[in-house]
Amino acid sequence: MKLFELFSKHIKQTGILSEKEIEEVYACFESEIIPKNHFFLQAGQRCGKIGFLCSGILCSFIYNTEGDEVVKHFLEPNQFFTDLESYEKAQPAQLNIIAVTDAVILRISKQENTKLQNKLPQWKSAQGIFASQALNRMIQMQNFLRFGSAAEQYQYFVKNYPNLARHVPLKYIASYLGITQSSLSRLRRESF
C-alpha cells in the first residue's frame, strides 16, 4: 500500500478531516527509512518531531540507574509516536525510540505541525484522538504485566502480539516482560 493511502486510511477513521484536508496534512510530512538498530530519537536529544509508523516495528526504552535498557513500549504500523514531554516542553528526551526492524515512517517537524494546526484546527482535534488512542494502547499492553507468572505473561504476549513475538529480538521482549534474556529463552523452550 502506498504511504498516502496508508496515512489517509488512518486519518479518515477520525471522521474529522475531508479528503482535501488529509492531502494538505500529508503534504507537510516527509518520509524516512529507519534501518534496523537505528534511532528515531535518543535520550538527551530534544524531540522536535512527530512520526507515523508506516511499516516495521519500533521500540521505546529508557536506561535504568545501572545503565540497562528497560523497554517501555512497542510500536507497530499505523501509529503516531513521539516523546510527548520532550516535544511539548522542548526539553531533553528521557526516552529512546529505536527501529527493531527496518521501518518506514512519515514525520513532521514541530514547526510545520504548529503551522498546520493554526491553518487546520481540526488537525489538532485529530491529533488529540491519536494521542488518546496511543495512551489506551499503552495501558492495554501494560495491563497483562501486572498479573500472573513470567510464563503466563510470555504466553499472553505471544498469543496477543504474534507479530511482535516473531520479529522483536529476545532482549527487548525480555526487558519488556521484566525478566532476563536467559529466563525468556528457558520459557520459550518450555512453551514449545
TITOR-973539 format. One line per field, with one value per residue (C-alpha): residue number from 1; residue in one letter; x, y, z. Coordinates in Angstrom, 1 decimal. Example, Ala and Ser with C-alpha at 12.3 -4.5 7.8 and 13.67 -1.06 7.14 Angstrom:
2
i: c(1	2)
aa: c(A	S)
px: c(12.3	13.7)
py: c(-4.5	-1.1)
pz: c(7.8	7.1)
This chain:
192
i: c(1	2	3	4	5	6	7	8	9	10	11	12	13	14	15	16	17	18	19	20	21	22	23	24	25	26	27	28	29	30	31	32	33	34	35	36	37	38	39	40	41	42	43	44	45	46	47	48	49	50	51	52	53	54	55	56	57	58	59	60	61	62	63	64	65	66	67	68	69	70	71	72	73	74	75	76	77	78	79	80	81	82	83	84	85	86	87	88	89	90	91	92	93	94	95	96	97	98	99	100	101	102	103	104	105	106	107	108	109	110	111	112	113	114	115	116	117	118	119	120	121	122	123	124	125	126	127	128	129	130	131	132	133	134	135	136	137	138	139	140	141	142	143	144	145	146	147	148	149	150	151	152	153	154	155	156	157	158	159	160	161	162	163	164	165	166	167	168	169	170	171	172	173	174	175	176	177	178	179	180	181	182	183	184	185	186	187	188	189	190	191	192)
aa: c(M	K	L	F	E	L	F	S	K	H	I	K	Q	T	G	I	L	S	E	K	E	I	E	E	V	Y	A	C	F	E	S	E	I	I	P	K	N	H	F	F	L	Q	A	G	Q	R	C	G	K	I	G	F	L	C	S	G	I	L	C	S	F	I	Y	N	T	E	G	D	E	V	V	K	H	F	L	E	P	N	Q	F	F	T	D	L	E	S	Y	E	K	A	Q	P	A	Q	L	N	I	I	A	V	T	D	A	V	I	L	R	I	S	K	Q	E	N	T	K	L	Q	N	K	L	P	Q	W	K	S	A	Q	G	I	F	A	S	Q	A	L	N	R	M	I	Q	M	Q	N	F	L	R	F	G	S	A	A	E	Q	Y	Q	Y	F	V	K	N	Y	P	N	L	A	R	H	V	P	L	K	Y	I	A	S	Y	L	G	I	T	Q	S	S	L	S	R	L	R	R	E	S	F)
px: c(0.0	1.3	2.3	-0.5	-3.2	-2.0	-1.8	-5.2	-7.0	-5.8	-6.7	-10.2	-11.0	-11.4	-14.1	-12.7	-10.8	-12.0	-10.1	-8.6	-7.6	-5.9	-4.0	-2.9	-1.8	0.1	2.0	3.5	5.0	8.3	9.1	12.1	13.6	15.0	17.2	17.1	19.0	19.0	17.3	14.4	15.2	18.0	17.8	19.3	18.1	15.2	12.4	11.1	9.1	6.1	6.3	3.7	4.9	4.0	5.9	8.3	8.5	9.8	10.6	10.8	13.1	14.8	18.1	17.8	20.3	22.5	22.6	20.4	17.7	14.2	11.6	8.5	6.5	6.5	5.1	3.5	2.3	-0.5	0.6	1.7	4.5	6.9	8.3	5.4	7.1	10.2	8.2	5.8	8.3	11.4	13.5	15.9	14.2	14.3	13.1	14.9	13.0	14.8	13.9	13.9	13.2	13.7	11.0	9.4	7.9	6.3	7.5	6.5	8.6	7.1	7.3	5.4	2.9	2.2	1.6	-0.7	-2.7	-3.1	-4.3	-6.5	-7.7	-9.4	-5.9	-5.3	-8.5	-7.5	-4.1	-5.9	-7.7	-4.5	-2.8	-5.8	-5.6	-1.9	-2.3	-5.1	-2.9	0.0	-2.2	-3.7	-0.3	1.0	-2.0	-1.1	2.3	0.7	-0.8	0.5	3.8	6.5	5.5	1.8	2.9	5.0	2.2	-0.2	2.4	2.9	-0.9	-1.9	1.1	2.2	3.8	6.0	6.8	8.0	10.0	11.3	14.7	14.5	16.5	13.7	10.9	12.7	13.2	9.5	8.5	10.9	12.9	16.4	17.1	18.2	14.9	13.0	14.9	14.0	10.3	10.4	11.9	9.3	6.4	7.1)
py: c(0.0	3.4	5.7	8.2	5.5	4.1	7.5	8.6	5.5	6.0	9.7	9.0	6.9	10.0	11.4	14.9	15.8	15.9	14.2	17.5	18.4	15.0	15.6	19.0	17.4	14.6	17.2	18.5	15.1	13.7	10.1	8.5	5.0	4.0	1.0	-1.8	-0.7	3.0	5.6	7.9	9.6	9.2	10.2	13.6	15.0	17.4	15.8	18.2	15.8	13.5	10.2	8.0	4.4	3.0	-0.3	-2.1	-2.2	0.5	0.1	2.8	2.3	4.2	3.4	2.4	3.5	0.5	1.5	-1.3	-0.8	-1.0	-1.4	0.7	0.1	-1.4	0.4	-1.3	0.2	2.8	4.6	8.1	8.5	11.0	11.7	13.9	15.6	16.4	17.6	19.8	21.3	21.4	19.6	16.7	13.4	10.6	8.1	6.3	5.2	2.6	0.6	-3.1	-4.0	-1.8	0.8	3.4	6.5	9.8	12.6	16.2	18.9	20.7	24.0	22.5	20.9	24.2	25.9	23.1	23.3	27.0	26.6	23.5	23.5	20.1	18.6	19.4	17.7	14.6	14.6	14.6	11.5	9.8	10.7	9.2	6.0	5.7	6.1	3.5	1.1	1.5	0.9	-2.2	-3.6	-3.0	-4.4	-8.0	-7.4	-6.9	-10.4	-13.9	-15.6	-14.7	-17.8	-16.7	-13.2	-14.5	-16.8	-13.8	-11.7	-14.4	-15.0	-11.3	-9.8	-12.5	-10.0	-8.6	-12.1	-13.2	-10.1	-8.4	-9.5	-11.6	-9.0	-6.4	-8.9	-10.0	-6.4	-5.6	-8.6	-7.6	-10.9	-11.8	-13.0	-16.4	-16.7	-15.9	-18.5	-21.1	-20.1	-20.3	-23.8	-24.9	-23.4	-25.2)
pz: c(0.0	-0.9	2.0	1.3	1.1	4.5	6.1	4.6	5.7	9.3	9.4	7.9	10.9	13.0	10.7	11.3	8.1	4.5	1.7	0.6	4.2	4.6	1.4	2.8	6.1	4.2	2.2	5.4	6.3	4.9	4.5	6.1	6.3	9.6	9.3	11.9	15.1	14.2	16.3	15.7	19.0	21.6	25.3	25.8	22.4	22.1	20.2	17.7	15.5	15.4	13.5	11.9	11.5	8.1	8.3	10.6	14.4	16.8	20.5	23.1	26.1	28.9	30.7	34.4	37.1	36.2	32.6	31.4	28.7	30.1	27.3	27.8	24.6	21.2	18.1	15.2	11.9	11.8	15.0	15.6	18.1	19.8	23.2	24.2	27.1	25.2	22.2	24.1	26.7	24.3	26.9	26.5	26.0	28.6	26.0	23.2	20.2	18.0	15.0	15.9	12.2	9.1	9.3	7.1	8.8	7.9	10.1	10.7	12.5	15.4	13.5	10.5	12.8	14.6	11.3	10.2	13.5	13.0	9.4	10.1	13.7	13.1	12.7	16.3	17.2	15.2	17.0	20.3	19.2	18.2	21.5	23.4	21.3	21.9	25.6	25.7	23.6	26.0	29.0	27.4	26.5	30.1	32.0	31.5	33.0	36.4	36.8	36.7	36.4	33.9	31.9	31.8	30.8	28.0	26.8	26.8	24.9	22.2	21.8	21.7	19.9	17.5	15.1	17.9	19.2	15.8	14.8	18.0	19.3	22.6	24.5	24.0	24.8	28.0	29.1	28.4	30.5	33.2	33.1	31.9	28.4	29.7	31.6	28.5	26.5	29.1	29.0	25.2	25.3	27.8	25.8	22.6)
